[in-house]
């Protein structure tokens, strides 16, 4: 029942917001719904943990043999929690931001949350595809309506990109569906489908492209910096914090176990792509002068590491990815909150125009440094846990003979991350206070609150990751057992 | 059989009404009432209540497939009447005759969805075509309308000639007009038979405006009065598809390997030309004409696949396509400026009309939660099931991506572009009809079984 509620609450809240006449009432209204979603998400993690609460299935289109089947497994729990935490954070931190037609804005935001929840819990391929697209449509309208100057063209590029990927995935889904024994879209039927190695080879790419565009993996990333830059910050937070996780989840749940052979066959090549992407994005991030673009490129580098860790096919790497999905989401939202603040108060996002903010607003500087260090992956912070597990996983990988170069090159990007992050902090917060920063603004209470929550997450997960390790263990073991190709070679 | 007779009678009634009744509102209400009764008797026939039992010597056979399709057609036409019948007044003075012609077309559709004899097919297609030539040219003072009508008539007559020749060749090789007996008797693979099949294929491809027989479509759709374009591009087009699939499954079903590749090529070319050309259009009306070609490409996949899923899918597709396109045209008719710029800031002027139009466009583009997605899904599934020509499936989805471009251009104009927005007069009834239409599209997009179930119960 919990997963159904997680979808229905924001869905209802969103649809109702369209008809709210009072634009002032819509903020508390949306916040209320996001908090109730959060409450149910926590309930599912803590009290109502038995299967009868976490699973729900009802027949949907019977002659296609598809059902409305949703379930919260370990990975789903983490991502739903991320989604449920992200929304109140976004709403609180942008409480004072004005939007034209605010009720439509919040309605679409909540609808997007419903779509994302659906993607994270769907256990039926057609349902998964439905939610996959449904999460995209509100994002399209949000970015095109409330974004920056070049929003229409940029968002359209984003939409065409992701739509191309997803419709290719649809072809793959139909082909797997035809290979299942009883023509069913159910996930277990997909896992047991007999697909020969030749078909796996090309079906893998049809699906991989969809996920790679969403994540994004180099060279399919070109929509991402523009879109993050042009979208309203509240939407960017969701896009980068939560929506990219759709791609990672899709890869873990729908790609790895369905095409184990192809996953092994193409593993090295895809890992090379993601490693190249990491280096490429890091180098570009070092040269960026725009705060939003800097964070956008750093995000590409982080996601690349996740992809590489997945293809290592180790327990540590897999759990690292699942934990890092949460960490990355939380940390990047923290960065966006600060960027939003800087842009609003100082009217610029250019690093070269800013300087010495720390003297006037020490609280902001402290919070940003914590989040930035977590983003680099300093010990004690959550980023360290995730990245350590992933590096460990890549290095211990038995499916590739390139584990050493992979680890080495990926490791270099961590240094790059330190370079661009610390550089940014130095230029923006320290040094001489220029005329722009001299006015001195301090964070509002709501922003402090949101950032404080994020800092708590940073340290709690950094110091005691066991909670999340326990949740993800079962799922990652299950996936790894499915993906193990050695059983195909033994006679 | 109920609907066949009733539509013919109603056609005559409407013809008389044009000079017997003076008030236009009475004529309109009579037509809507008549159509509603046609819908009712057709549904009654589906549940086994047949008013007229006529022995047609096996030339006409109302199976579930035909009856369900007729229901879709009558329901779509009813919605079309509700939305657009007022706008027919602006076309010319012969209000009653327009309705009469439409009823005759419906009569022809009933024939061409249920034929079991090539002669009935010919009869059905002709009964559809001739009133259409007149409707196309009904804006008598407009040069473009006249040109469109003449063009349509000449090319249409040519394709009818091809069809007749094909029927003659097939009769020559099998000795029967019946589509179901031909496969058992005679020699279905003789050169004569194959030549006849090709001629029939070409003429049907012309009627559904599949490339490379599509050249008449943009000009005729653009030239005809917009109210009638709406009818031609939707209901008439899917009716031709039903005739097409019925002909090829009954008559040529057992020699599928012989024509499958050719149909696959026609499908691919249709998708390509329809989508790519639509991208470059400046007028929404012309864009919709090309979009109808590209949608025809998707429907051609049903004929290519020719399995049970393809038939289910084609029914769903016809419903989804008709409803969405009728909706868009109903809004378009109200506008004065048909260019993409004409839609600028339309959402500020008419939020409800813009929202429903968005749903129709999303459905045409094939976004989930709309009937358009599931119908495209059925087509892809049917084509994938054949296990052949994978490239066609991949090509089709890539073309669907192209179609996003021109459908979303309208959405962008309505919501994100600045402008004054055209003033539009929309009555309350019109708005409610649009809401109803959008609701049907979404409900079919979630529960397609509500429609497909009727095929089997």
HADDOCK unambig.tbl for C-alpha pairs under 7 A between the chains (distance, minus, plus):
assign (segid A and resid 61 and name CA) (segid B and resid 447 and name CA) 6.67 0.50 0.50
assign (segid A and resid 61 and name CA) (segid B and resid 449 and name CA) 6.56 0.50 0.50
assign (segid A and resid 130 and name CA) (segid B and resid 368 and name CA) 5.56 0.50 0.50
assign (segid A and resid 133 and name CA) (segid B and resid 368 and name CA) 6.58 0.50 0.50
assign (segid A and resid 144 and name CA) (segid B and resid 416 and name CA) 6.58 0.50 0.50
assign (segid A and resid 145 and name CA) (segid B and resid 416 and name CA) 5.74 0.50 0.50
assign (segid A and resid 160 and name CA) (segid B and resid 401 and name CA) 6.96 0.50 0.50
assign (segid A and resid 163 and name CA) (segid B and resid 401 and name CA) 6.92 0.50 0.50
assign (segid A and resid 164 and name CA) (segid B and resid 401 and name CA) 5.96 0.50 0.50
assign (segid A and resid 167 and name CA) (segid B and resid 397 and name CA) 6.37 0.50 0.50
assign (segid A and resid 168 and name CA) (segid B and resid 397 and name CA) 6.98 0.50 0.50
assign (segid A and resid 174 and name CA) (segid B and resid 381 and name CA) 6.14 0.50 0.50
assign (segid A and resid 175 and name CA) (segid B and resid 384 and name CA) 6.88 0.50 0.50
